[in-house]
């Protein structure tokens, strides 16, 4: 399948994507950019940097859209 809206596309039916796994201290030590993701092993959650703060996402939502 041709995907025209992305620089990189990951497509697999038998494998998954593993996000970097870091402690809270390690995540706070990063120089983040908006949209950066990391799995926080201390809080057991996926964090996404929104341009201001790291937010822990635990629920699926699309409320902004």
Secondary structure as UniProt FT lines:
FT   STRAND          21..22
FT   HELIX           24..28
FT   TURN            34..35
FT   STRAND          37..40
FT   TURN            41..44
FT   STRAND          45..49
FT   STRAND          54..57
FT   TURN            63..64
//
